[in-house]
């Protein structure tokens, strides 16, 4: 698909941010892919690049200095831009692309048209299954595949009862009513909470949620006639971060919607595997998905299960859902949502003494968390305005009687993680 467009190969020498040059090139509407500097010549040649960019130099980090490209690089006979000479400079890259005569035709609309064509080619008249989480990645995949092959697609939305307030209803409204997708909504709350009864250990909780998810998904796949293809919402950073020969730290992706173990699919359909997250969001908006989905902050597969400390019960989850919705609405109201990567509430396992209407209470403590991060491997807590925190505390304790104390988490990652469990 990418070879329809003039392509730039970016050879990365171990830059601090391996995506930096690619983002600049793509924002200039030129398609590019990032390869490690150790990539074999055939792999680079397979892209049929019209130009090469060497991602190294002082502003790419110490370890990129002094490393030389393999002698084969010159053999490609295409223009080369060495960032060690010009730095990570948009104007210099822009001028290089112009001089190399590359067509600027890689746009959101072009991506959508190409993706739909590629899905049709792969799938033919066979059936496709997709695990819908309600997040931007699976949502974009669902709309693209639906546009490509319509009713050959079945989306299974396993609602584990650990979603945020009103989320399941929104997923059904958008995909069934707005897009006409064949969406199976599995109300798994009782089954998940049943399996989680009495379990307090965080890893045990994650394991049970993951395993129950796979079982439910497999059952639904069978009911759907075991479709031939499975759609995966893999995105480009997953590939860049995990596919490289030892040079990079591998981030372990803990996706509840992992591959079902007992079903043989003919193949995977991965429509957005060459897109960065901000590109996925742009595609989502262009496809007509609502902002609440297109701009949705990351939400972990195990959902509120990792934000509700101790045993998971419907009562505790409902308390958390209310507190979390109040906090998130206040952040949006304050106009801060776009500056924060993740913000949410946690129902701590702690209860403490308080006073309400002149009577003693013994109620839960809710923690609020807001972080800024570029890669989710490290994160800084956000200095939210005190007035905002005060408003949220007042609103939560007024609306949710089971909560009498609200605290703000002022820990960065490391030493903490973003989620509490
Ligand atoms: P931590 O808590 O490890 O979170 O600092 C880093 C990022 O990963 C998300 N996260 C998950 N996402 N399945 C997911 O799909 C998971 O099991 C999971 N655990 C954490 C977390 O929300 C944050 O964005």
Boltz pocket constraint, residues with backbone or C-beta under 6 A from the ligand:
constraints:
  - pocket:
      binder: B
      contacts: [[A, 253], [A, 254], [A, 255], [A, 256], [A, 298], [A, 299], [A, 300], [A, 301], [A, 302], [A, 342], [A, 376], [A, 377], [A, 413], [A, 416], [A, 417], [A, 418], [A, 419], [A, 420]]
      max_distance: 6.0
